[in-house]
């Protein structure tokens, strides 16, 4: 394939997986793409790469044999595309992008999806309207997981993440109070988790795109099983750079917790706790990956809660 992966993807993969692992996958990408196109069908036509695209996968805009527009998504193995495949298959288009078919190419990890308007997300809407639409979209995803599902639980995922947070606090004692508060909140939350539903795992405004079949559909899940408050916590932190720059940022952040908890009938204290944990986890991880500005922004936000 004669294309260059978007620079945004190249940078993000290096940050998440290290330059070596990212470069290895990117070197294999032309071959993987050819494999995925062949598996999806000989009459699949490739139009172009979706740019600037996302931070975790290459998306090709394609057309099927009958002219139907679609998107072919290729993600590295560390992004666990099989988990996304399983979640999208279970939702079957309910609140989420529809899985058209799954090319049988384990090496490529490709997903053939309905095509959405990748350039139009909820971030294009005014803040209040975006939050309203986001709440209406995410609630559709919260369903019983399939029997024998492959997804980890919130307790398992956050348990793994806690190790990185402790390492960050050990390396920088100034982070210790925030990290301790976040870990204490997690301990209390996982001990009393009230529900086990299928969650998006990384739900935010930029993960909700405009579509033809429905006005707004979710993409890019990092699925897991647990309580709704965990899924909402990332949404509270949306447009965090704008919040940090606003003189009323702390008040706005706390109002978001209250408003989202009330609109989706989630216990406010649980949403507050998961928001704290996820903000500190994101902040310490960003610092570890060398994204200092993003790390500091998320930790400042966590300090408001």
N, C-alpha and C positions, 0 to 999 in steps of 0.2 A: 504494500500500500504506500502510495506516495504522499505521506502527510507527516507533519510534525505534531507531537502531542502538545496541548496548550501549556505554556510556561507555568500557569497557575497550578496545574496538576503536577508538573515536574517538581516544583518547589515544595508543594504540600507532601508529596510522597517521600521526599528526602527528609522533611521534618518529622514525619510520622514513623518511618521505618528505617531511617538512616540512608545515607547516600549510596552505600554499597548495594543494599537490598533493592532500593528504588531503581538504581541504574541497571541491575540485572533484569528486573521485570521489564523496564522500558526497552532494553535491548531485544527482548523476546517479543515485544508487542506487535511488530509487523507480522511475525509468524502466527502468533495467537489470533490476531485479527483475521487473517486468511482462513484459519481453522474455523473460527466462529462463523464467518460468512458462509463457508461451505456447509457447515452443520445446519445453519438456519435455512438453507435452501439454495439451489443453483440459480434461481431467478431473483434473488435479493439484489437490489440496486443500491449502492452506496452513493449518497449525495455529498455529504461533507461531515467534518468533525464539528460537534457542538462546542462553540467557544464563547466566552472564556471557559465554560464548563465548570465541573465541580472539583473538589479537592481529593477525591478518593477513587475516581474511575474515569476511563475514557468513554465518551458517548458518541456514537456515530449515528447521524440521521440517515435513515434508509427507507426504501420502499419495497413492499412485498410484491409478489408476482402480479397481484390484481391491482396494483397501484396504491394500496393502502399505506399511508405514512406510518413509520414505526421508528423505534430507537434501539440500537444495539449497544448494550452496556458491557464493558469489560473492566473488571476490577482485579487487583492482585490477590493472591490467595490469603494474605494476612488480613484483608478486608472481609473475609468469610462470605463470599457471594452466595454460597449454598444456603446460608442462614437467611439472606434476603430473599432468595428464591422461595424458600419454604414459607416465609411470612406472606409474600405477595400471592402465592398460590392459595393460601388459606383465606386471605381477605377477598380474593377473586374480584378485584376492582371496587370493593366497597370502601370508599374513602381513600383509596390508594390507586396508583397507576396499575393498569392491568397487565399481567404477565401473559403475553400472547402465546409464546411457547418457549421452552427452555432448550436451547441447543445442547445436544448430548456431547459436550466437549469439556471434560473435566479439566483439561489443561488450560483452557481459555477462561473458564468461569464466566461465560457470557450469558446475558439475559436479553431476550427480545421482548421489548415493551411497547405498549401503545405510545404514540408520540404526543407529548404535551407541548405547551408553549414554554420552552425552557428559559426564554428571556423575560417571562412575566411571572414573578412570584408574589407572595403576599407582602413582601417588602416594598412593592410598588404602590401599596395603598397607604392612606393616612393611618397613623398608629392605632387609633381607636377601632377603626374598621378592620384593620389587619388582625387585631387580637380577637375580635368577634368572629371573624371567618375562621381563624385558627382554632378557636375553641369548638366551633361547629364541626370542623374537619376531624380533629383528633379524637373526639368522642366516638366517632364511627369505628375507629380502629380497636377500641377496647372491647374485645370479644374473648370468649373462652378459647384457649389455645387448643390445637388439635391433639388428639390422643397420641401418646408416645412422641410428643414434640421434641425437637433437638435443641431448644433454646435454653440458655442459662437463665438463672433467676437474678433478680435485682440484688439479692444478698450475695450471690456468687460474684457478680461483676464488680460490685462496690467493694467486696472483700479484696479482690485483686488490686483494684485501684488504690486501696488504702495503703498498700505497701509503698507505692510511689510517693504518696503524700507524707508518710513517715520519713522516707529518705530525704525529701525536700526539707522537712523541718529539722532533721539532723544536720543537714548541710548549711542551713541558714536559721539559726535560733529565733530570729525575729518573726519567722513564719509560724513558730510553734503554737502561740495562742490560737490563731485561726484554725490551724490544722487540728489541734486538740478539740476545739469546739465542734468542728465538722465531723470528726470521728466519733465524738460522744453522741452527736445527733444521729449518726448512722446506726450506732449500736442500739439506741432506743427504738429507732424506726424499724429495723429488721426484726427485732424481738417481738414487735406487736403488729406486723404487717397484716392488714385486714383482707387482702384479696390477691388472687393470682390470675391476672388477665394478660393477654398478649399486648405488648407495648411496642411503640415505634422505636424508642430507645435514644433517638437523637432529634426529637421533634422541635422544629423552630420555623419561623416564617419563611425562610429561604428554602425549606424543604416542602413547601406547598406551592404547586404550580398551576397555572391556568390550563384548562382542558376543554375539549369539545364535548365529551360525554357528560361531564359535570363541570361546574364553574371552577372548582378547586379540588385538586387531588394531591395526595402525599407521595413523595418519592424518597429514596435513599434510607430505608429503615436500617437500624442496627438492632434487630429485634431481641427482646428478652421478655421474661414473664415476671409480673409483679403488680404493684399497686399504681393506680392512676396518678397519684401525687408525684411519683418519680418522673413520669413522662411530662407532666406539666412544668416541672422545675426548670428545664432548659428554656421553655417559652418565656418564663418570667424574666430571664436575662437577655431577651432579644433586644437588639439595637443598643447594646450595653455602652458602646462608644458615645452615643447620643446622651444616654443617661448620665455618664460620667461628666460630660461637658455641660450639663444643665445644672443650674444652681438648686433646682428643686429635685435633683436626682434621688436622694435618699427617700424622700416622701413618696415620689412616684413609684419607686421600687416596692415599697411596702404596700402601696395601694394596689399594685398589680397582683401581689400575692393574695390580698383580700378579694379583689374583683374576680380573679380566675377561680379561686377556691369556691366562692359563692355561686358563680355561674355554672360550674360543673359539679357542684355538690361534693366537693372534696374537703376534708378537714383542713382548716387553715394552718394549724400548727404542724401538720405533717408536710404540707406544701412548703412551709417556711423552712423546716428542717432539711428537706431534700434540696431545696434551692441553695441553702448554705453549703451543703456537702458538695453539690455538683459545681458550684462556683469555685470553691477552694480546690477541688480536684482538677478542674479545667485550668485554673490559674497556675497551680504547681506543675502540671504537665506541660503547659506552654513554656514556662521558665526552663524546664528540663530540655525542651526541644529547641531552645534558643530564641523563642518568640517572646522576647522580654516585654515589649509593649502590651501585647495581648495578655500576658501573664499578670502584669501589674494592674491592668484594667479590671480583670476578673477578681483579683484579690481585693481591690478597692471596693468593688461592688459587694463582695462578701462581707466586708467590714461594716457595711450599712445595715445589714440584716439583724 
